[in-house]
Amino acid sequence: MQENRLFLITLIAILAVVSFAAPVRDLVKHVPGYPEDYPTKIYSGYLDTDSEDRKLHYVFVESKNGDGNKDPVTLWLNGGPGCSSLLGFIQEIGPYFIDDGDHYKDGDMLKKNKYSWHHYSNLLFVESPAGVGFSYSNNASFEYNDLTTANDNEAAVHSFFSKFPEYEGR
C-alpha cells in the first residue's frame, strides 16, 4: 500500500514538472556563431494571437542565472512598424552581437555582449506586428493598426506565459 502511494506521488510530481516545463520543441540547439556551450537556454517559436490567421514569432533568452531563476521577464519590442525585434536580440541587448561595420558571414563567431540584459532578466523578444520578421498572417487582406497590434501583443504575452508558466508573475 505504502509503495503504491509513493509511486502515485512520484508520478504526479513527474507529470507536474513535465506539464510546466518550458516547451522542448522551441529550444534552440544551434545558432551560427554562438558558442556550442550556450551560457543560457534560448527558445524560438510562435505565440498565438486572438486570430487563428496570425502568429507572432518570439525568441526567449533565459537569464544567465539558469533554470528556475527568479529574475523578471523583460518584453522587448523594437520600434516600427517593420523593425524586427531580432535586431534587439542580436544587436542591442542579447547575450551576443555583431560588431558595427562587421560583414558577418557563416563561420564567424559572434561577440559576447558584456552589457546584455540577460545578466539580470529573462528576455522575451516578440516580432510585431504580424508580417514583420518571422511573424505572419495567413489572411492576405489583413491590415494592422495600433489597436490590432496591441491586441495581438497582449494575446502573445498570455500565450507566452501559458507556454512558460514558471515565469508568470515576475
C-alpha positions as CSV (number, residue, x, y, z in Angstrom):
1,M,0.0,0.0,0.0
2,Q,2.7,2.5,1.0
3,E,4.7,1.5,-2.1
4,N,1.7,2.3,-4.4
5,R,1.2,5.6,-2.7
6,L,4.8,6.6,-3.1
7,F,4.6,5.6,-6.8
8,L,1.5,7.7,-7.3
9,I,3.1,10.7,-5.6
10,T,6.2,10.3,-7.8
11,L,4.1,10.0,-10.9
12,I,2.1,13.2,-10.1
13,A,5.3,15.1,-9.4
14,I,6.8,14.0,-12.7
15,L,3.6,15.0,-14.6
16,A,3.6,18.3,-12.9
17,V,7.2,19.0,-13.9
18,V,6.6,17.9,-17.5
19,S,3.4,19.9,-17.9
20,F,5.0,23.0,-16.5
21,A,8.4,22.6,-18.2
22,A,9.4,25.1,-21.0
23,P,8.4,23.8,-24.5
24,V,11.2,21.5,-25.6
25,R,10.2,21.8,-29.3
26,D,11.1,25.5,-29.1
27,L,14.5,25.0,-27.5
28,V,17.2,26.3,-29.9
29,K,20.0,23.8,-30.2
30,H,22.3,25.7,-32.6
31,V,22.8,29.3,-33.7
32,P,25.6,30.0,-36.2
33,G,28.3,32.0,-34.5
34,Y,27.1,31.1,-30.9
35,P,29.5,29.0,-28.8
36,E,28.4,25.4,-28.5
37,D,28.1,25.7,-24.8
38,Y,25.4,28.4,-24.6
39,P,25.6,30.4,-21.4
40,T,21.8,30.1,-21.2
41,K,18.8,28.5,-22.8
42,I,17.3,30.1,-25.9
43,Y,13.8,29.3,-27.2
44,S,12.3,30.3,-30.5
45,G,8.8,29.7,-31.8
46,Y,5.4,31.1,-32.3
47,L,2.9,32.7,-30.0
48,D,-0.9,32.7,-30.5
49,T,-2.9,35.9,-31.1
50,D,-6.7,36.3,-30.9
51,S,-6.8,35.2,-34.6
52,E,-6.2,31.8,-35.9
53,D,-4.7,33.5,-39.0
54,R,-1.9,35.3,-37.2
55,K,1.1,34.1,-35.2
56,L,3.9,36.2,-33.7
57,H,7.4,34.9,-33.7
58,Y,9.4,35.1,-30.4
59,V,12.8,34.5,-29.1
60,F,13.2,33.9,-25.3
61,V,16.6,34.1,-23.7
62,E,16.7,32.7,-20.2
63,S,18.5,34.7,-17.6
64,K,22.1,33.6,-17.1
65,N,21.0,32.5,-13.6
66,G,19.5,29.4,-15.4
67,D,16.6,27.1,-14.7
68,G,14.3,28.1,-12.0
69,N,15.7,31.6,-11.7
70,K,13.6,34.3,-10.0
71,D,14.7,37.1,-12.4
72,P,11.9,39.2,-14.1
73,V,10.8,38.8,-17.7
74,T,11.5,41.8,-19.9
75,L,9.4,42.2,-23.1
76,W,11.4,43.7,-25.9
77,L,9.6,45.2,-28.9
78,N,11.6,47.1,-31.4
79,G,10.0,50.2,-32.9
80,G,8.5,50.2,-36.3
81,P,6.3,49.1,-37.8
82,G,8.6,46.9,-39.8
83,C,11.6,46.6,-37.4
84,S,12.2,43.1,-36.3
85,S,12.8,42.6,-32.6
86,L,15.6,40.2,-33.6
87,L,17.6,43.3,-34.1
88,G,17.3,43.9,-30.3
89,F,18.3,40.3,-29.7
90,I,21.4,40.2,-31.9
91,Q,22.5,43.8,-31.9
92,E,21.3,45.5,-28.8
93,I,20.5,43.7,-25.5
94,G,21.0,40.0,-26.2
95,P,23.9,37.8,-25.0
96,Y,25.9,38.1,-28.2
97,F,26.1,40.7,-31.0
98,I,27.7,41.6,-34.3
99,D,30.2,44.5,-34.2
100,D,29.1,47.6,-36.1
101,G,30.6,47.5,-39.6
102,D,31.4,43.8,-39.5
103,H,30.4,41.8,-42.6
104,Y,29.1,38.8,-40.7
105,K,29.3,35.6,-42.7
106,D,28.7,31.9,-42.0
107,G,31.5,30.6,-39.8
108,D,32.2,33.9,-38.0
109,M,31.8,34.0,-34.2
110,L,29.5,36.5,-32.5
111,K,30.9,38.8,-29.9
112,K,29.9,38.4,-26.2
113,N,27.8,41.4,-25.1
114,K,29.0,42.3,-21.6
115,Y,26.1,44.7,-21.3
116,S,23.5,42.1,-22.1
117,W,20.3,42.4,-20.1
118,H,20.2,38.6,-19.7
119,H,22.6,39.1,-16.8
120,Y,19.7,40.3,-14.7
121,S,16.5,39.4,-16.6
122,N,14.8,36.8,-18.8
123,L,14.4,38.4,-22.2
124,L,11.3,37.9,-24.5
125,F,11.7,39.3,-28.0
126,V,8.5,39.4,-30.0
127,E,8.3,40.3,-33.7
128,S,5.3,42.5,-34.1
129,P,3.0,43.3,-35.9
130,A,2.2,40.1,-37.9
131,G,4.2,40.3,-41.2
132,V,7.4,41.6,-39.5
133,G,10.3,39.2,-39.4
134,F,9.1,35.6,-39.0
135,S,5.7,36.7,-37.7
136,Y,2.9,36.0,-40.1
137,S,-0.7,36.4,-41.1
138,N,-2.4,33.8,-43.4
139,N,-5.0,36.5,-44.3
140,A,-3.6,38.4,-47.3
141,S,-6.1,41.3,-46.8
142,F,-5.2,41.8,-43.1
143,E,-4.3,45.4,-42.3
144,Y,-2.7,46.1,-39.0
145,N,-3.1,49.3,-37.0
146,D,-2.2,50.3,-33.4
147,L,-5.3,48.5,-32.0
148,T,-4.8,45.2,-33.8
149,T,-1.1,45.3,-33.0
150,A,-1.7,46.0,-29.3
151,N,-4.3,43.2,-29.1
152,D,-2.0,40.7,-30.8
153,N,0.8,41.6,-28.5
154,E,-1.4,41.2,-25.4
155,A,-2.6,37.8,-26.6
156,A,1.0,36.8,-27.4
157,V,2.1,37.7,-23.9
158,H,-0.7,35.5,-22.5
159,S,0.4,32.7,-24.9
160,F,4.0,33.0,-23.8
161,F,3.0,32.6,-20.1
162,S,0.9,29.6,-21.0
163,K,4.0,28.0,-22.6
164,F,6.2,29.1,-19.8
165,P,4.0,29.2,-16.7
166,E,7.0,29.1,-14.4
167,Y,7.9,32.7,-15.3
168,E,4.4,34.2,-14.7
169,G,4.2,36.9,-12.1
170,R,7.7,38.2,-12.4
